[in-house]
Amino acid sequence: MNDKRSIWLLIFSITLSAILLFLALRNVDWVAFWKTIVGGHYGFLLLTIPIASINYLIRATRWSIFVSSEKKIPLRSVFWANMVGYLGNAFLPARAGELLRSAFLGQKSGLGTSFVFATALVERTLDAIALVLIGSLSLLWLGNISALLAGAVRIMAFASIVVLAIIIIAPHQEAWLLRLFSRLPLPPGIAGKISKQITRFLVGMRCLQNARRLVSFILLTVVIWLVDASVTMLGVRIISQTLNLGQALILLSALGLSSAVPSTPGYVGVYQFVAVIVLVPFGFSRPEALAYILISQVLGYILFGFWGLLGLWQINRGDELVQV
């Protein structure tokens, strides 16, 4: 049953990516695209590469806030596991990197894969909420949007705040939630598996019960996306284009949220479609939008490949990686 589900998910992912890639590449001026690639100012990579690498360390610091709530784990161990996760997401389908990073860190630290995976799920959920809020606020900040879109943005922002409140409150209501869920007419086997998942997720949510931990997570999230926006603003200079802070945050929000869509490894097709949809209204030509996202993806593969493979080597060196 699981094999059939995986096959159908793979078929759907490939089909969706192919359709979005076709829409993104339709009627593209390939001569202009090639000229944009060849004429790029690649000296800006000397700035974007180290800044992006530092931001990976900041992301690991943020995740360590959750992971270390049960047991103190060295930041270097969290960093290497995180980079292995990014490597897995770049080259494997279905965001398999999330399970990879959780399995590596869970086994090496002794915390167990279930707990670490729960913290990874909560981190990604909160990141998605942050992206919705950041994108919504950026759209409102830029102005010149229709009343309908402004209303939709406010609804999304309000919904994100509600979800955040649920994440904070839900761990206090575990017994009630499990009792409520047990009343649903589900086969015992399925109900048991879902109950286990609910419990595991609530364990991860409990990491937020400490006010200092929550504030640290929020502050680091702000720093992470501001740094990513800075990298984006530098990155588009490669193709002689510019983005202001609000526009860069909107692009990042769209790309980040689109990564939740079932897709091929590296989000080929999905990212091209999003880049065209977001960047063309900001004054980019279609070839420029596609050139930028291609350069960005290639750079991502290089960074994920370098740090991820180095992380695999470091993790496989032995248990000393998790000793304090």
Long-range contacts (C-beta under 8 A, 24 or more apart in sequence): 6-94, 9-94, 9-262, 10-93, 12-262, 13-93, 13-94, 13-262, 13-263, 13-264, 14-264, 16-261, 16-262, 16-263, 16-269, 16-270, 17-263, 17-264, 17-267, 17-268, 17-269, 17-270, 18-269, 19-269, 20-269, 20-270, 20-272, 20-273, 21-268, 21-269, 21-272, 21-273, 23-273, 23-276, 24-269, 24-272, 24-273, 24-275, 24-276, 24-290, 25-272, 25-290, 27-286, 28-286, 28-287, 28-290, 29-285, 29-286, 29-287, 30-287, 32-285, 32-287, 32-288, 33-287, 33-290, 33-291, 36-239, 36-287, 36-288, 36-291, 37-291, 37-294, 37-295, 39-240, 40-238, 40-239, 40-291, 40-295, 41-237, 41-238, 41-239, 41-240, 42-238, 44-234, 44-235, 44-237, 44-238, 45-238, 45-299, 47-234, 48-231, 48-234, 48-235, 48-299, 49-299, 49-303, 51-227, 51-230, 51-231, 51-234, 52-228, 52-231, 52-299, 52-303, 53-303, 53-307, 54-227, 55-224, 55-227, 55-228, 55-231, 56-82, 56-83, 56-86, 56-303, 56-307, 58-220, 58-223, 58-224, 58-227, 59-224, 61-220, 62-123, 62-216, 62-217, 62-220, 62-221, 62-224, 63-119, 63-120, 63-123, 65-207, 65-213, 65-216, 65-217, 65-220, 66-119, 66-122, 66-123, 66-204, 66-207, 66-213, 66-217, 67-105, 67-109, 67-111, 67-116, 67-119, 69-119, 69-206, 69-207, 69-210, 69-213, 70-111, 70-115, 71-109, 71-110, 71-111, 72-324, 73-105, 73-109, 73-111, 73-322, 73-324, 74-321, 74-322, 74-323, 74-324, 76-314, 76-321, 77-105, 77-108, 77-109, 77-315, 77-321, 77-322, 78-105, 79-311, 80-104, 80-310, 80-311, 80-314, 80-315, 80-321, 81-105, 81-108, 81-311, 81-315, 82-311, 83-304, 83-307, 83-308, 83-310, 83-311, 84-308, 84-311, 84-312, 84-315, 85-120, 86-304, 86-307, 86-308, 87-304, 87-305, 87-307, 87-308, 87-309, 87-311, 87-312, 88-308, 89-265, 89-304, 90-265, 90-266, 90-300, 90-301, 90-304, 90-305, 90-308, 91-265, 91-266, 92-265, 93-263, 93-264, 93-265, 94-262, 95-259, 98-124, 104-315, 108-315, 108-319, 108-321, 108-322, 109-322, 110-322, 114-200, 114-203, 115-200, 115-203, 115-204, 117-200, 117-204, 118-200, 118-201, 118-203, 118-204, 118-205, 119-204, 119-207, 120-204, 121-201, 121-204, 122-167, 122-201, 122-204, 122-205, 122-207, 122-208, 125-163, 125-167, 126-164, 126-167, 126-217, 126-221, 127-221, 127-256, 128-256, 128-257, 128-260, 129-160, 129-163, 129-164, 130-221, 130-225, 131-225, 131-252, 131-253, 131-256, 131-257, 132-156, 132-157, 132-159, 132-160, 132-253, 132-257, 133-157, 133-160, 133-161, 134-225, 134-249, 134-252, 134-253, 135-249, 135-250, 135-253, 135-254, 135-257, 136-160, 138-246, 138-247, 138-249, 138-250, 138-253, 139-246, 139-250, 141-246, 142-246, 142-247, 142-250, 167-205, 167-208, 168-205, 168-208, 168-209, 168-214, 170-202, 170-205, 171-202, 171-205, 171-206, 171-208, 171-209, 174-199, 174-202, 177-202, 225-249, 225-252, 228-252, 235-292, 235-295, 235-296, 235-299, 236-292, 238-292, 238-295, 239-288, 239-291, 239-292, 239-295, 241-283, 241-284, 241-288, 241-292, 243-282, 247-282, 250-278, 251-275, 251-278, 251-279, 254-278, 266-297, 266-300, 266-301, 267-297, 268-297, 271-296, 271-297
